[in-house]
Structures are given as C-alpha cells and as structure tokens.
Amino acid sequence: FPMEKLNNNKLEAITVAINYSDYLELTLPENVGYFDNYNILTIKEDKETINLCNKYGANCIIIDNPFGKNNFEFDKGYVIQEGLRNLKFFDWVLLLDADIILPFNFRKLLESNFPEANTLYGASRCFAWDYNEYLQFKNKEKKIDDFYKIEGGWGCGYFSLFNLNSYKIKNISINKLYPNGNEESDMVLLEGFHPKRIDVGKLDFNVLHLGGPSLFWKGRFNGKERFDEIKNKKFKDLPNTKELLNL
C-alpha cells in the first residue's frame, strides 16, 4: 500500500470548542497557522468562540446544541461528525481538544516523524496545571517538555492524527467514523486501525495540556462536571488541577 507522507498532503484539524473560549483564546493563536483548514465547532450562543474564530481565521461551524441530543448527556460523536463532514481536503486530519497547545514548528516536527497513512497517531502530553503555569510557558520561562508529563499516544481523545485515505478505514463511511455518543465515540476509528487497540503510532514530541485531564469529558458547563468546584469557572480562575486530581 502507498505510504503517503504528510509533507505531500493537506492537514486539517477539528476541535469541539463549546464554551471553551477561555482556553481557545490561548491555544488558537498558537495552533491555527499549522493547518490548511481548521474546523472549530460550537453553538450559536457561544459568541466568544465565534469571535475568536473570526479573529484568527479558523472555520467556525455552528451546530445544534449537543447537550441532551440523541438521548446522550453530551453527544460529542455528533459534533465530530459535523467537523468531518465540513472538511475541505479529506486527507490528514487531527482531532484536537481546545485546551491543547502544539509544540513550536509542529508541522515540521510531524514531517520529521515520517507519519504514514495507515497508522493512527497520538502524542504524549505535559500539563500546565493552572494559569500561572501557562504564563511560565507563554513568557518562555519553561518549554513544553519542562512540565509534568503523562505518557500517551494511543490515538484517541485530546490528540488523534489519521489519514482518511488509509486502506484501514477507507471502507468505513465518513458518517460512521464517529457514532453518536460520548465515551465510546473514539472506538470505531481506533478499532479500524488497530482492532486489538495496540501498536498505535506515537509521535516523538509532547503537547501542552492546559489544566488537568478528563475534567470536561462530558462537555463543559451544561453537563455534570467531574468537580463541582470548577463549574462555570474560567481557566484563569481555576484552582491548581493537579491537587484536585491527587497527582
């Protein structure tokens, strides 16, 4: 099978960003320049996110409210499907959470990792546990690799890179890659590449995660958050999430 390299193709990103403007304000200007097209999805009431997309040149896609949709508390699968359907190039795609900052020279780093079309890729992440730690990054006091690291790279969730032309998923309808729902919505894509959920490609660099992991897995503000004390708070006002997670 052909080993299509990233540097010969287009790269698009999809981010679910409903009520995430406080994170997106920090991450979008860092990330947007790496993509040939960046689809950011939110609802019409989320004016702050819409304004940020307009400011930085991202493609803002307005969707139906996913909270309670299709009998799910938060139908993330539906949102991602809308992002997939609005791709421009249908080539390399990165599913990226709104609270992730990519490393400097991300596109060149990808090319130097020689990704090939028939592998699903992830990346490990380092954590800026609160806004003060983010400022250490922003002010160049620390690099991404200097922060607390959790190994990752199994190819779903916060960072998932794949090629829609892969023979492993080409026979799956794009409308079925992400079924309705939340916690299992990554599994069709993952099992298409790796039925045993092993040997997923891992890229040789880290991304920066703002705040702790899994805080808003079921959507932000409208769902049941993992911690009551963070409900409706902005990232700048959140407590140190490392302590909340007992890490």
VENVENFEN-V192379 format. One record per residue. N is the residue number from 1. RES is the residue in three letters. OMEGA is omega in radians with two decimals (none if undefined). D_LAST is the distance of its C-alpha to the last C-alpha in Angstrom with 2 decimals. Layout:
# VENVENFEN-V192379
N_RES_OMEGA_D_LAST ; N_RES_OMEGA_D_LAST
This chain:
# VENVENFEN-V192379
1_PHE_-3.11_43.58 ; 2_PRO_3.12_43.34 ; 3_MET_-3.07_40.29 ; 4_GLU_-3.09_40.04 ; 5_LYS_-3.09_38.21 ; 6_LEU_-3.03_36.17 ; 7_ASN_3.06_38.36 ; 8_ASN_-2.97_41.37 ; 9_ASN_3.14_39.92 ; 10_LYS_3.11_38.39 ; 11_LEU_3.09_34.72 ; 12_GLU_3.11_33.72 ; 13_ALA_3.07_30.45 ; 14_ILE_3.11_29.55 ; 15_THR_3.00_26.98 ; 16_VAL_-2.95_26.57 ; 17_ALA_-3.12_26.24 ; 18_ILE_-3.11_27.36 ; 19_ASN_-3.13_26.34 ; 20_TYR_-3.05_24.15 ; 21_SER_-3.14_26.55 ; 22_ASP_3.03_24.19 ; 23_TYR_-3.07_22.02 ; 24_LEU_3.08_25.19 ; 25_GLU_-3.13_26.83 ; 26_LEU_-3.02_24.42 ; 27_THR_-3.04_24.11 ; 28_LEU_3.13_27.66 ; 29_PRO_3.10_29.60 ; 30_GLU_-2.93_27.39 ; 31_ASN_-2.88_27.82 ; 32_VAL_-3.06_31.15 ; 33_GLY_-3.10_33.41 ; 34_TYR_-2.98_32.19 ; 35_PHE_3.03_33.64 ; 36_ASP_3.04_37.22 ; 37_ASN_-3.12_36.29 ; 38_TYR_3.12_33.18 ; 39_ASN_3.08_33.23 ; 40_ILE_-3.02_31.05 ; 41_LEU_3.09_31.39 ; 42_THR_3.14_31.41 ; 43_ILE_-3.02_33.74 ; 44_LYS_-3.13_36.74 ; 45_GLU_-3.06_35.29 ; 46_ASP_-3.04_32.48 ; 47_LYS_-3.10_34.77 ; 48_GLU_3.12_32.16 ; 49_THR_3.11_30.95 ; 50_ILE_-3.14_34.59 ; 51_ASN_3.12_35.50 ; 52_LEU_3.11_32.78 ; 53_CYS_3.10_34.05 ; 54_ASN_-3.10_37.55 ; 55_LYS_-3.01_36.60 ; 56_TYR_3.03_34.93 ; 57_GLY_3.04_37.07 ; 58_ALA_-3.14_34.80 ; 59_ASN_-3.09_36.46 ; 60_CYS_-3.13_35.44 ; 61_ILE_-3.13_36.15 ; 62_ILE_-3.07_36.63 ; 63_ILE_2.98_35.93 ; 64_ASP_3.14_36.50 ; 65_ASN_-3.07_33.76 ; 66_PRO_3.14_31.42 ; 67_PHE_-3.10_30.02 ; 68_GLY_-3.11_31.90 ; 69_LYS_3.12_33.83 ; 70_ASN_3.09_35.20 ; 71_ASN_3.04_33.81 ; 72_PHE_3.10_30.16 ; 73_GLU_3.06_27.75 ; 74_PHE_-3.02_27.01 ; 75_ASP_-3.12_29.08 ; 76_LYS_3.11_27.13 ; 77_GLY_3.10_29.38 ; 78_TYR_-3.10_32.40 ; 79_VAL_-3.14_31.02 ; 80_ILE_3.10_30.29 ; 81_GLN_3.10_33.75 ; 82_GLU_3.08_35.29 ; 83_GLY_3.12_33.62 ; 84_LEU_-3.10_35.02 ; 85_ARG_-3.13_38.44 ; 86_ASN_3.04_38.61 ; 87_LEU_3.12_37.99 ; 88_LYS_-2.98_40.80 ; 89_PHE_3.10_40.75 ; 90_PHE_-3.09_39.12 ; 91_ASP_3.03_38.03 ; 92_TRP_-3.11_34.54 ; 93_VAL_3.04_31.95 ; 94_LEU_2.97_28.34 ; 95_LEU_-2.96_26.29 ; 96_LEU_3.08_23.85 ; 97_ASP_-3.07_21.50 ; 98_ALA_-3.09_22.40 ; 99_ASP_-3.12_19.10 ; 100_ILE_2.99_19.49 ; 101_ILE_-3.14_21.35 ; 102_LEU_-3.12_23.26 ; 103_PRO_3.11_23.95 ; 104_PHE_-3.10_27.21 ; 105_ASN_-3.07_30.21 ; 106_PHE_-3.09_28.39 ; 107_ARG_3.12_31.72 ; 108_LYS_3.09_32.88 ; 109_LEU_3.10_29.66 ; 110_LEU_-3.10_30.16 ; 111_GLU_3.14_33.76 ; 112_SER_3.06_32.97 ; 113_ASN_3.10_30.79 ; 114_PHE_3.10_33.95 ; 115_PRO_3.11_32.57 ; 116_GLU_-2.85_35.13 ; 117_ALA_-3.01_35.96 ; 118_ASN_3.08_35.28 ; 119_THR_3.03_31.58 ; 120_LEU_-3.01_28.62 ; 121_TYR_2.98_26.06 ; 122_GLY_3.12_22.41 ; 123_ALA_3.04_20.28 ; 124_SER_-3.10_16.84 ; 125_ARG_3.01_14.83 ; 126_CYS_-2.96_13.22 ; 127_PHE_2.87_11.46 ; 128_ALA_-2.91_13.11 ; 129_TRP_3.12_10.72 ; 130_ASP_-3.05_13.87 ; 131_TYR_3.13_17.62 ; 132_ASN_3.08_17.92 ; 133_GLU_3.05_15.89 ; 134_TYR_-3.14_18.11 ; 135_LEU_3.07_21.08 ; 136_GLN_3.05_20.20 ; 137_PHE_-3.07_20.65 ; 138_LYS_-3.12_23.68 ; 139_ASN_3.09_25.31 ; 140_LYS_3.03_24.90 ; 141_GLU_3.09_23.05 ; 142_LYS_2.98_20.44 ; 143_LYS_-3.12_20.90 ; 144_ILE_-3.06_18.64 ; 145_ASP_-3.14_17.99 ; 146_ASP_-3.09_16.83 ; 147_PHE_3.13_13.54 ; 148_TYR_-3.02_10.16 ; 149_LYS_2.97_11.35 ; 150_ILE_-3.13_10.75 ; 151_GLU_3.09_14.08 ; 152_GLY_3.05_16.17 ; 153_GLY_-3.14_19.85 ; 154_TRP_2.85_21.16 ; 155_GLY_3.02_23.02 ; 156_CYS_3.11_22.07 ; 157_GLY_-2.96_20.11 ; 158_TYR_-3.09_19.21 ; 159_PHE_-3.14_21.62 ; 160_SER_-3.07_24.51 ; 161_LEU_-3.14_27.67 ; 162_PHE_3.13_30.86 ; 163_ASN_-3.09_34.63 ; 164_LEU_3.10_36.74 ; 165_ASN_3.13_39.61 ; 166_SER_3.10_37.93 ; 167_TYR_-3.09_40.20 ; 168_LYS_-3.13_37.24 ; 169_ILE_-3.05_36.91 ; 170_LYS_3.14_40.21 ; 171_ASN_3.06_41.79 ; 172_ILE_3.10_39.13 ; 173_SER_3.13_40.30 ; 174_ILE_3.11_38.13 ; 175_ASN_-3.12_38.29 ; 176_LYS_-3.13_36.57 ; 177_LEU_3.12_33.73 ; 178_TYR_-3.12_31.41 ; 179_PRO_3.09_32.64 ; 180_ASN_3.11_32.20 ; 181_GLY_-3.05_28.98 ; 182_ASN_-2.90_25.27 ; 183_GLU_3.13_22.88 ; 184_GLU_-3.01_25.46 ; 185_SER_3.12_27.02 ; 186_ASP_-2.88_25.75 ; 187_MET_-3.14_27.26 ; 188_VAL_3.12_30.89 ; 189_LEU_-3.10_30.17 ; 190_LEU_-3.08_27.81 ; 191_GLU_3.03_30.29 ; 192_GLY_3.11_33.15 ; 193_PHE_-3.00_31.88 ; 194_HIS_-3.09_30.29 ; 195_PRO_-3.13_31.49 ; 196_LYS_3.11_29.36 ; 197_ARG_3.09_26.23 ; 198_ILE_3.05_26.15 ; 199_ASP_3.03_27.24 ; 200_VAL_-3.07_26.01 ; 201_GLY_3.11_26.51 ; 202_LYS_-3.11_23.74 ; 203_LEU_-3.00_24.63 ; 204_ASP_3.01_24.32 ; 205_PHE_-3.12_22.38 ; 206_ASN_2.99_19.13 ; 207_VAL_-3.13_18.90 ; 208_LEU_3.13_16.98 ; 209_HIS_3.12_15.01 ; 210_LEU_-3.08_15.28 ; 211_GLY_-3.07_12.49 ; 212_GLY_-3.13_9.72 ; 213_PRO_2.97_10.95 ; 214_SER_-3.12_13.26 ; 215_LEU_-3.06_13.79 ; 216_PHE_-3.06_17.52 ; 217_TRP_-3.10_18.28 ; 218_LYS_3.12_21.42 ; 219_GLY_-3.03_22.69 ; 220_ARG_3.01_22.22 ; 221_PHE_-3.08_23.91 ; 222_ASN_-3.13_26.43 ; 223_GLY_3.11_24.24 ; 224_LYS_-3.11_21.93 ; 225_GLU_-3.14_18.60 ; 226_ARG_-3.12_15.39 ; 227_PHE_-3.13_14.99 ; 228_ASP_-3.04_18.35 ; 229_GLU_3.12_17.42 ; 230_ILE_-3.08_17.21 ; 231_LYS_3.07_20.51 ; 232_ASN_3.07_23.11 ; 233_LYS_3.07_21.24 ; 234_LYS_-3.10_21.55 ; 235_PHE_-3.11_18.88 ; 236_LYS_-3.07_20.36 ; 237_ASP_-3.11_19.87 ; 238_LEU_3.00_16.39 ; 239_PRO_3.10_13.92 ; 240_ASN_-3.00_10.88 ; 241_THR_3.06_8.93 ; 242_LYS_3.12_5.52 ; 243_GLU_3.13_6.38 ; 244_LEU_-3.09_7.95 ; 245_LEU_3.13_5.49 ; 246_ASN_3.11_3.80 ; 247_LEU_none_0.00
